[in-house]
Amino acid sequence: MKLDPIKMKDWQIAEAAEAAMKPFPQLAHDLGLKDSELIPMGRQLGKVDFMQVLARLNNAPKGKYIDVTAITPTPLGEGKTTTTMGLIEGLGRLGKRVSGAIRQPSGGPTFNVKGSAAGGGLAQCIPLTPLSIRLTGDIDSVTNAHNLAMVALTSRLQHERNYDDVRLAKSGLKRLDIDPTRITMKWAIDFCAQSLRNITIGKGARMDGFEMDSGFQISVSSEIMAILAVAKDLKDLRERMGRIVVASDKQGRDVTTRDLEVDGAMTAWMMDAINPNLLQTIEGQPVFVHAGPFANIAIGQSSIIADELGVRLADYHITESGFAADIGFEKFWNLKCRFSGLVPNTVVIVCTVRALKMHGGGPTVKPGIPLDPAYTKENLELLDKGCENLIAHIETVKKSGVRPVVCINSFHTDTDAEVALIKRVAEAHGALAALSRHWLKGGEGAVELAEAVIAASNEKTHFKFLYDLTMPLRQRVERIAREVYGAKGVTYTDGALEKAKAFEADPAIARMGTCMVKTHLSLSHDPDIKGRPRNWDLPIQDILIYKGAGFVVPVAGAIKLMPGTASNPAFRNIDVDVKTGRVQGLF
């Protein structure tokens, strides 16, 4: 069957391609894995026993390491995951031994408005349905491990209220004196459920729990998901799990999962999840799918473990960072690479002609309304203005000491003059540039991009972090704000300033990584400001701390840990063919 992305929907292409998929054992063997290192979970996919593989390949040479990021997102879409799949396919067409790593899509966005993040057209990760719905249960494991901590916390509050110290001691418990007004965790569910953001629990009699304000966060915002992304091995995961702070006691001291003696059981829930999932592109190249933390409120990367496997098994390993270079790449650069010790050979910045036009001041785009002709007809003036956003991201990547490659993700309305303009701008600012038609033509359409990536990755890098961990927190935030976001300075609320000073004075916290929380829709803190904002201050409203993940988290703007479901969510179009059992309508 000919796969035609113009006439077929993404789920139809995926369904047709799955008929010719490599069986899981063949996919794994082609990558160089042994039968004893595989954990099959059906014919089409499975997990990889990473500890066995890394022990066998501990001294193996490492392949080229490439990160994929993008310009600032717009409603028009940049196609970052589609480009990641296309680049993998393009390198495959050139005969390269290649692998990829992407985050597992969350059920919230998949059934809401964003979709499954599997790519699109002829550049997809398959099988689509398992990828989009549950996969091998990793997010379920994160959810259960997270909620087990909440069970331990809320039950402990009830018992400490109901029992005196003698009775607690008979149960082997020491009074933790938890302050019920200073709980730092919420319950987790992997859907966008705004009605669960703020709730009251424990209503009823004394044995029905401890009545208190609570709420839910989406599972992929859990600190446990961030830990899964940054843990190097099981020992590291286990140690980090015990450092999660769930509350404060009445003297203001941390109460951790270790204090609740629940960290071991939480780790037990994660024993399967720590092994990466192995799927494939439409053209049969291997793709690890592992971890899925949000990028605007967490680290936004697939796992270090998946990347460690990829660079040892392939000559080229492509990993994707969430959102644009100011968020996803900055965290890849200064957090993930610092934790893993891996250094990128090049970084791909994905852009589209029409998204750059919006950054240039193009008309407002709303779902369901036809695009303004400004986006479908040649407009070099609008595009040139929008390239300021692209230039900002090129400059950010170059500050890491790595030469970027700008990928112009092609649409049929793009003109030769518009493509040439973007290439001139990119090359004038020190990047390579390539047009890619992977959505329409798969690997064949991504050859130009693949060749540019090979060329850039063969250049010598001078990788360096933006800041050293000895730099005080406020200086780090200032540097990120000025050199990555383009702000002229940073302001703090009184509460955030007080926390910053306290964290800087605590040696155990001062050397933790800095994980910024900011809107992904603008280089600034204001999602409505497009292009390249200038002469503005970054307002830090609060500073959180995730001791298990190892992050200090400055928060700029109002960020919700539980998104809401839109009025026209994707689940309205998802169904099952009762004759074949196939899921339809995923995208």
C-alpha positions as CSV (number, residue, x, y, z in Angstrom):
1,M,0.0,0.0,0.0
2,K,1.4,3.4,-1.0
3,L,1.6,5.7,2.0
4,D,0.4,9.2,1.0
5,P,0.4,11.8,3.7
6,I,-1.6,14.2,1.6
7,K,-4.5,11.8,1.3
8,M,-4.1,9.8,4.5
9,K,-4.3,10.8,8.2
10,D,-1.4,10.1,10.5
11,W,-3.1,7.2,12.2
12,Q,-4.0,5.7,8.8
13,I,-0.4,5.9,7.7
14,A,0.8,4.4,11.0
15,E,-1.7,1.6,10.8
16,A,-0.7,0.7,7.2
17,A,3.1,0.9,8.1
18,E,2.6,-1.3,11.1
19,A,1.8,-4.2,8.8
20,A,5.4,-4.1,7.6
21,M,7.1,-3.4,10.9
22,K,10.2,-5.3,12.0
23,P,9.4,-7.8,14.7
24,F,10.8,-6.7,18.1
25,P,13.6,-9.3,18.1
26,Q,14.8,-8.4,14.6
27,L,14.7,-4.6,15.5
28,A,16.8,-5.3,18.6
29,H,19.2,-7.6,16.8
30,D,19.8,-5.1,14.1
31,L,20.8,-2.6,16.8
32,G,23.3,-5.0,18.2
33,L,21.3,-6.3,21.2
34,K,21.3,-9.9,22.4
35,D,18.3,-12.0,23.2
36,S,19.2,-12.1,26.9
37,E,19.1,-8.3,27.0
38,L,15.5,-8.1,25.7
39,I,12.2,-7.9,27.6
40,P,9.6,-8.6,24.8
41,M,6.1,-7.1,25.4
42,G,4.4,-8.4,22.4
43,R,5.5,-8.9,18.8
44,Q,6.1,-5.2,18.0
45,L,7.8,-3.7,21.0
46,G,9.5,-4.3,24.3
47,K,12.0,-3.1,26.8
48,V,15.8,-3.4,27.0
49,D,17.6,-4.6,30.1
50,F,19.9,-1.5,30.2
51,M,22.1,-2.8,33.0
52,Q,23.1,-5.8,31.0
53,V,23.8,-3.8,27.9
54,L,25.8,-1.1,29.6
55,A,27.9,-3.7,31.5
56,R,28.7,-5.4,28.1
57,L,29.4,-2.2,26.3
58,N,31.0,-0.2,29.1
59,N,34.2,0.4,27.2
60,A,32.6,0.6,23.7
61,P,33.3,3.8,21.6
62,K,30.5,6.3,21.6
63,G,28.7,7.4,18.5
64,K,27.8,11.0,17.6
65,Y,25.2,12.6,19.9
66,I,22.7,15.0,18.4
67,D,20.0,17.0,20.2
68,V,16.9,18.3,18.4
69,T,15.3,21.5,19.6
70,A,13.2,24.3,17.9
71,I,12.3,27.9,17.6
72,T,9.6,29.2,20.1
73,P,6.4,27.2,19.5
74,T,3.4,28.7,17.8
75,P,-0.1,27.2,17.1
76,L,1.1,26.6,13.6
77,G,3.5,23.9,14.9
78,E,7.2,23.4,14.1
79,G,7.2,19.6,13.8
80,K,10.0,18.8,16.2
81,T,9.2,15.1,16.8
82,T,8.4,14.7,13.1
83,T,11.8,16.2,12.3
84,T,13.5,13.9,14.9
85,M,11.9,10.8,13.2
86,G,12.7,12.2,9.7
87,L,16.4,12.8,10.6
88,I,16.6,9.2,11.9
89,E,15.1,8.0,8.7
90,G,17.4,10.2,6.6
91,L,20.5,9.0,8.3
92,G,19.2,5.5,7.7
93,R,18.9,6.2,4.0
94,L,22.5,7.2,4.0
95,G,23.4,3.8,5.4
96,K,24.2,5.0,8.9
97,R,23.7,3.0,12.0
98,V,21.3,5.3,13.9
99,S,19.0,5.3,16.9
100,G,16.8,7.9,18.5
101,A,15.3,8.8,21.9
102,I,12.0,10.6,22.6
103,R,9.8,11.2,25.6
104,Q,6.7,9.0,26.2
105,P,3.6,11.0,25.4
106,S,1.3,11.8,28.3
107,G,-2.3,10.8,28.3
108,G,-3.3,14.3,29.1
109,P,-2.1,16.0,25.9
110,T,-2.8,12.9,23.8
111,F,-6.5,12.9,24.6
112,N,-6.7,16.7,24.8
113,V,-5.4,19.0,22.0
114,K,-1.7,18.3,21.5
115,G,-1.8,14.7,20.2
116,S,0.5,11.8,20.9
117,A,3.8,13.3,19.9
118,A,4.7,10.4,17.6
119,G,5.6,12.6,14.6
120,G,3.6,12.8,11.5
121,G,3.3,11.9,7.8
122,L,6.0,9.6,6.7
123,A,8.2,10.5,9.7
124,Q,6.5,8.7,12.7
125,C,7.3,6.5,15.6
126,I,5.3,3.3,15.5
127,P,3.2,1.3,16.7
128,L,1.1,4.4,17.2
129,T,-1.6,3.0,19.5
130,P,0.7,1.5,22.1
131,L,2.9,4.5,22.1
132,S,-0.1,6.8,22.7
133,I,-2.0,4.6,25.1
134,R,-0.2,3.2,28.1
135,L,2.9,1.8,26.2
136,T,4.4,-0.6,28.7
137,G,3.0,1.0,31.8
138,D,5.8,3.4,32.7
139,I,3.6,6.4,33.4
140,D,1.2,4.1,35.3
141,S,4.3,3.1,37.5
142,V,5.2,6.8,38.0
143,T,1.6,7.5,39.0
144,N,1.4,4.6,41.4
145,A,4.8,5.4,43.0
146,H,3.8,9.0,43.4
147,N,0.4,8.2,44.9
148,L,1.9,5.7,47.3
149,A,3.9,8.6,48.8
150,M,0.7,10.5,49.2
151,V,-1.0,7.4,50.8
152,A,2.0,7.2,53.3
153,L,1.8,10.9,54.0
154,T,-2.0,11.2,54.5
155,S,-2.2,8.1,56.6
156,R,0.7,9.2,58.8
157,L,-1.1,12.5,59.4
158,Q,-4.2,10.6,60.6
159,H,-2.3,8.3,62.8
160,E,-0.2,11.1,64.4
161,R,-3.5,12.9,65.1
162,N,-5.2,9.9,66.6
163,Y,-2.4,8.2,68.5
164,D,-0.1,9.3,71.3
165,D,3.7,8.7,71.1
166,V,3.4,5.4,73.1
167,R,1.0,3.9,70.6
168,L,3.0,5.2,67.7
169,A,6.1,3.6,69.1
170,K,4.3,0.2,69.4
171,S,3.8,0.5,65.6
172,G,7.5,1.3,65.1
173,L,6.8,4.9,64.2
174,K,8.4,8.1,65.4
175,R,6.3,11.2,65.4
176,L,7.1,13.4,62.4
177,D,5.0,16.3,63.5
178,I,4.0,17.0,59.9
179,D,2.4,20.5,59.3
180,P,-0.8,19.8,57.3
181,T,-0.7,23.4,55.9
182,R,2.8,22.8,54.3
183,I,2.3,19.8,52.1
184,T,4.4,20.1,48.9
185,M,2.9,17.1,46.9
186,K,-0.5,16.5,45.3
187,W,-2.1,13.3,44.0
188,A,-1.3,12.3,40.4
189,I,-3.4,11.4,37.4
190,D,-2.3,11.3,33.8
191,F,-5.2,13.4,32.3
192,C,-5.9,17.1,32.0
193,A,-8.5,17.5,34.8
194,Q,-8.9,21.1,35.9
195,S,-11.6,20.2,38.4
196,L,-9.1,18.2,40.4
197,R,-6.6,21.1,40.8
198,N,-8.0,22.0,44.2
199,I,-9.9,19.6,46.4
200,T,-10.6,18.7,50.0
201,I,-9.8,15.2,51.2
202,G,-10.4,13.2,54.4
203,K,-14.0,14.3,54.9
204,G,-16.0,12.1,57.3
205,A,-15.2,10.5,60.7
206,R,-11.8,10.4,62.4
207,M,-11.0,7.0,60.8
208,D,-11.8,8.4,57.3
209,G,-8.6,10.3,57.0
210,F,-7.2,13.7,57.8
211,E,-9.3,16.5,56.4
212,M,-7.2,19.0,54.5
213,D,-6.9,20.9,51.3
214,S,-5.2,18.9,48.5
215,G,-5.4,18.4,44.7
216,F,-4.0,16.6,41.7
217,Q,-1.1,17.2,39.3
218,I,-0.6,15.6,36.0
219,S,1.6,12.5,36.3
220,V,4.3,13.7,34.0
221,S,4.9,16.7,36.3
222,S,5.7,14.4,39.2
223,E,9.2,14.6,40.6
224,I,9.4,10.8,40.1
225,M,9.2,11.3,36.3
226,A,12.0,13.8,36.5
227,I,14.0,11.3,38.5
228,L,13.4,8.6,35.9
229,A,14.8,11.0,33.3
230,V,18.0,11.8,35.1
231,A,18.8,8.6,37.0
232,K,21.9,6.8,35.7
233,D,21.1,3.4,37.2
234,L,19.0,1.6,39.8
235,K,21.2,2.6,42.7
236,D,20.9,6.3,41.7
237,L,17.1,6.0,41.2
238,R,16.8,4.4,44.7
239,E,18.8,7.1,46.4
240,R,17.0,9.9,44.7
241,M,13.6,8.4,45.6
242,G,14.4,8.7,49.3
243,R,15.2,12.4,49.0
244,I,11.8,13.5,47.7
245,V,10.4,16.2,50.0
246,V,6.7,15.7,50.6
247,A,6.0,18.2,53.4
248,S,7.5,20.3,56.2
249,D,7.2,19.6,59.9
250,K,5.9,22.3,62.3
251,Q,9.5,23.5,62.8
252,G,9.9,24.0,59.1
253,R,12.2,21.0,58.5
254,D,11.8,18.7,55.4
255,V,9.7,15.6,55.7
256,T,10.9,13.1,53.0
257,T,9.8,9.8,51.6
258,R,12.6,8.3,53.5
259,D,11.2,9.7,56.7
260,L,7.9,8.0,55.8
261,E,9.7,4.8,55.1
262,V,7.9,4.5,51.7
263,D,10.9,5.2,49.4
264,G,11.8,1.5,49.0
265,A,8.2,0.5,48.1
266,M,8.1,3.4,45.6
267,T,11.2,2.2,43.9
268,A,9.7,-1.3,43.7
269,W,6.9,0.3,41.6
270,M,9.6,1.6,39.2
271,M,11.6,-1.6,38.7
272,D,10.1,-2.2,35.2
273,A,9.9,1.4,34.3
274,I,13.6,2.0,34.6
275,N,14.2,-0.1,31.5
276,P,13.8,1.9,28.3
277,N,11.1,0.9,25.7
278,L,12.3,0.2,22.1
279,L,10.0,1.1,19.2
280,Q,10.8,2.1,15.6
281,T,10.3,4.6,12.8
282,I,8.1,3.9,9.9
283,E,11.3,2.9,8.0
284,G,12.5,0.5,10.7
285,Q,15.1,2.4,12.6
286,P,15.2,1.9,16.4
287,V,13.7,4.6,18.7
288,F,14.0,4.4,22.5
289,V,10.9,5.9,24.2
290,H,11.6,6.6,27.9
291,A,10.5,9.1,30.5
292,G,8.2,12.0,29.7
293,P,8.6,15.1,32.0
294,F,7.1,18.3,30.8
295,A,9.6,20.9,29.6
296,N,8.1,24.2,30.9
297,I,7.6,22.8,34.5
298,A,10.3,20.1,34.6
299,I,13.4,19.0,32.7
300,G,11.7,18.0,29.5
301,Q,14.1,15.3,28.3
302,S,14.0,11.6,27.6
303,S,16.1,9.5,29.9
304,I,19.9,9.6,30.4
305,I,19.7,5.8,30.3
306,A,18.2,5.8,26.8
307,D,20.9,8.1,25.6
308,E,23.6,6.1,27.2
309,L,22.3,3.0,25.3
310,G,22.0,4.9,22.0
311,V,25.5,6.3,21.9
312,R,27.0,2.9,22.6
313,L,24.8,1.0,20.1
314,A,24.7,3.4,17.2
315,D,27.0,5.6,15.2
316,Y,24.5,8.4,15.4
317,H,22.1,8.9,18.3
318,I,19.3,11.5,18.0
319,T,17.7,12.7,21.2
320,E,14.9,15.3,21.4
321,S,14.4,18.1,24.0
322,G,11.1,19.6,24.9
323,F,10.0,22.9,23.4
324,A,12.4,25.5,22.1
325,A,16.1,26.1,22.6
326,D,15.5,28.6,25.5
327,I,13.8,25.9,27.5
328,G,14.4,22.4,26.1
329,F,18.0,22.8,24.9
330,E,19.0,25.0,27.9
331,K,18.0,22.2,30.2
332,F,19.6,19.6,28.0
333,W,22.8,21.6,28.0
334,N,23.1,22.7,31.6
335,L,21.2,19.8,33.4
336,K,21.0,16.6,31.4
337,C,24.6,16.9,29.9
338,R,25.9,17.8,33.4
339,F,24.2,14.8,35.0
340,S,25.1,12.3,32.2
341,G,28.6,13.5,31.1
342,L,27.5,13.2,27.5
343,V,28.4,16.0,25.1
344,P,26.5,16.8,21.9
345,N,28.3,16.9,18.6
346,T,25.6,19.2,17.0
347,V,22.1,20.5,17.7
348,V,19.2,20.7,15.2
349,I,16.9,23.8,15.5
350,V,13.6,23.1,13.8
351,C,11.7,26.0,12.2
352,T,9.0,26.5,9.6
353,V,8.3,29.4,7.3
354,R,4.9,30.0,8.6
355,A,5.8,29.9,12.3
356,L,8.6,32.4,11.7
357,K,6.0,34.6,9.9
358,M,3.9,34.6,13.1
359,H,7.0,35.6,15.1
360,G,7.4,38.4,12.6
361,G,4.0,39.9,13.6
362,G,1.7,37.7,11.4
363,P,-2.1,37.6,12.1
364,T,-3.4,35.7,15.1
365,V,-3.9,32.0,14.5
366,K,-6.9,30.2,16.0
367,P,-7.9,26.5,15.8
368,G,-10.7,25.8,13.3
369,I,-10.2,29.1,11.4
370,P,-8.6,29.0,8.0
371,L,-5.1,30.4,7.8
372,D,-4.6,34.0,6.8
373,P,-3.1,34.4,3.3
374,A,0.0,35.8,5.0
375,Y,1.0,32.3,5.9
376,T,0.2,30.6,2.6
377,K,1.6,33.2,0.2
378,E,5.1,34.6,-0.1
379,N,5.8,37.4,2.3
380,L,9.6,38.0,2.7
381,E,9.2,41.0,4.9
382,L,7.2,39.2,7.5
383,L,9.5,36.2,7.4
384,D,12.6,38.3,7.7
385,K,11.2,40.0,10.9
386,G,10.4,36.5,12.3
387,C,13.9,35.3,11.8
388,E,14.9,37.3,14.8
389,N,13.4,34.5,16.9
390,L,15.5,31.9,15.0
391,I,18.6,34.0,15.5
392,A,18.1,34.1,19.2
393,H,18.0,30.3,19.4
394,I,21.0,30.0,17.1
395,E,23.0,32.2,19.4
396,T,21.8,30.2,22.5
397,V,23.1,26.9,21.0
398,K,26.4,28.5,19.9
399,K,27.0,29.6,23.5
400,S,27.3,25.9,24.4
401,G,30.3,25.7,22.0
402,V,28.4,23.5,19.5
403,R,27.5,24.5,15.9
404,P,23.8,24.2,15.2
405,V,22.0,23.0,12.1
406,V,18.8,24.8,11.2
407,C,16.1,22.5,9.8
408,I,13.5,24.2,7.6
409,N,10.6,21.8,8.0
410,S,8.9,22.1,4.6
411,F,5.3,22.9,3.8
412,H,4.0,22.9,0.3
413,T,3.2,26.6,0.5
414,D,6.8,27.5,1.1
415,T,8.5,29.4,-1.8
416,D,12.1,29.0,-3.0
417,A,12.7,32.7,-2.0
418,E,11.4,32.1,1.5
419,V,13.6,29.0,2.0
420,A,16.6,30.8,0.6
421,L,16.1,33.7,3.0
422,I,16.1,31.4,6.1
423,K,19.2,29.7,4.8
424,R,21.0,33.0,4.4
425,V,20.0,34.2,7.9
426,A,21.1,30.9,9.5
427,E,24.4,30.7,7.7
428,A,25.1,34.4,8.4
429,H,24.8,33.7,12.1
430,G,27.1,30.6,12.1
431,A,24.7,27.7,11.6
432,L,24.4,25.2,8.8
433,A,20.9,25.1,7.2
434,A,18.9,22.4,5.3
435,L,15.5,22.0,3.8
436,S,13.8,18.8,4.8
437,R,10.7,17.2,3.3
438,H,10.5,14.2,5.7
439,W,6.7,14.6,6.4
440,L,6.0,14.1,2.7
441,K,8.8,11.8,1.7
442,G,10.2,10.2,4.8
443,G,13.9,9.4,4.9
444,E,14.3,10.3,1.2
445,G,13.1,13.8,2.0
446,A,15.5,14.2,4.9
447,V,18.7,13.4,3.1
448,E,19.8,17.0,2.9
449,L,19.2,17.5,6.6
450,A,21.0,14.2,7.4
451,E,24.0,15.3,5.3
452,A,24.1,18.7,7.1
453,V,24.0,17.0,10.5
454,I,26.8,14.6,9.6
455,A,28.9,17.6,8.4
456,A,28.2,19.6,11.6
457,S,28.8,16.6,13.9
458,N,32.3,16.1,12.3
459,E,33.4,19.5,13.3
460,K,35.3,20.0,16.5
461,T,33.2,21.2,19.4
462,H,34.2,23.5,22.4
463,F,31.4,22.4,24.7
464,K,31.0,24.4,27.9
465,F,28.2,25.0,30.4
466,L,26.5,28.3,30.8
467,Y,27.3,28.4,34.5
468,D,29.3,26.6,37.1
469,L,27.6,25.0,40.0
470,T,29.7,27.1,42.3
471,M,27.9,30.2,41.0
472,P,25.2,31.5,43.4
473,L,21.6,30.8,42.4
474,R,20.6,34.4,41.7
475,Q,23.7,34.8,39.5
476,R,22.7,31.7,37.5
477,V,19.2,32.9,37.1
478,E,20.5,36.3,35.9
479,R,22.8,34.6,33.4
480,I,20.1,32.4,32.0
481,A,17.7,35.3,31.8
482,R,20.1,37.6,30.0
483,E,22.0,35.2,27.8
484,V,19.3,32.8,26.9
485,Y,15.9,34.6,27.2
486,G,17.3,38.1,26.3
487,A,16.0,39.8,29.4
488,K,17.7,42.9,30.7
489,G,17.4,41.8,34.3
490,V,15.6,39.7,37.0
491,T,13.1,40.8,39.7
492,Y,12.0,38.7,42.7
493,T,8.9,38.7,44.9
494,D,9.8,39.1,48.6
495,G,9.1,35.4,49.2
496,A,11.2,34.3,46.2
497,L,14.1,36.5,47.3
498,E,13.9,35.1,50.9
499,K,14.1,31.5,49.5
500,A,16.9,32.4,47.1
501,K,19.0,33.7,50.0
502,A,18.3,30.6,52.1
503,F,19.1,28.2,49.3
504,E,22.3,30.0,48.6
505,A,23.3,29.6,52.2
506,D,22.6,25.9,52.4
507,P,25.6,23.9,51.0
508,A,23.4,20.8,50.3
509,I,21.2,22.9,48.0
510,A,23.6,25.5,46.6
511,R,25.2,23.0,44.1
512,M,22.0,21.5,42.8
513,G,21.0,22.1,39.2
514,T,18.8,25.1,38.2
515,C,15.6,24.1,36.4
516,M,13.8,27.2,35.2
517,V,10.0,27.3,35.0
518,K,8.7,29.6,32.3
519,T,6.2,29.7,29.5
520,H,7.2,27.9,26.4
521,L,5.2,30.2,24.1
522,S,7.6,33.1,24.3
523,L,11.3,33.9,24.9
524,S,9.9,36.1,27.7
525,H,7.7,35.2,30.6
526,D,4.6,36.5,28.7
527,P,3.1,33.9,26.3
528,D,1.6,36.6,24.2
529,I,4.9,38.2,23.2
530,K,6.3,36.6,20.1
531,G,9.5,37.3,18.1
532,R,12.5,38.4,20.1
533,P,11.4,40.5,23.0
534,R,13.8,43.2,24.3
535,N,14.1,45.5,27.3
536,W,12.1,43.4,29.8
537,D,12.7,41.9,33.2
538,L,12.1,38.2,34.2
539,P,9.9,38.1,37.3
540,I,10.7,35.2,39.7
541,Q,7.5,34.7,41.7
542,D,8.6,31.6,43.7
543,I,11.4,29.1,44.0
544,L,10.7,25.4,44.5
545,I,13.1,22.6,45.3
546,Y,13.1,19.0,44.1
547,K,15.8,17.3,46.2
548,G,15.2,13.9,44.7
549,A,15.7,15.1,41.1
550,G,18.5,17.5,42.3
551,F,16.9,20.7,41.0
552,V,16.3,24.2,42.4
553,V,13.3,25.5,40.4
554,P,12.8,29.3,40.0
555,V,9.3,30.0,38.8
556,A,8.6,32.8,36.4
557,G,4.9,33.3,35.8
558,A,1.8,31.3,36.7
559,I,2.5,27.6,35.8
560,K,-0.1,25.0,36.6
561,L,0.9,21.4,37.4
562,M,-2.5,20.3,36.2
563,P,-3.5,21.4,32.7
564,G,-7.2,21.7,31.7
565,T,-9.1,19.9,29.0
566,A,-10.2,22.1,26.1
567,S,-13.7,22.4,24.7
568,N,-12.9,20.3,21.6
569,P,-10.5,17.6,22.9
570,A,-9.0,14.9,20.8
571,F,-10.9,12.1,22.6
572,R,-14.0,13.1,20.7
573,N,-12.4,11.7,17.6
574,I,-10.8,8.6,19.0
575,D,-12.7,5.3,18.7
576,V,-12.2,1.6,18.1
577,D,-13.2,-0.4,15.0
578,V,-15.2,-3.2,16.7
579,K,-14.5,-5.6,13.7
580,T,-10.7,-5.3,13.8
581,G,-10.1,-4.0,17.3
582,R,-7.9,-1.2,15.8
583,V,-7.9,2.2,17.5
584,Q,-8.7,5.1,15.1
585,G,-8.4,8.8,15.3
586,L,-5.1,9.2,17.2
587,F,-2.8,11.9,15.9
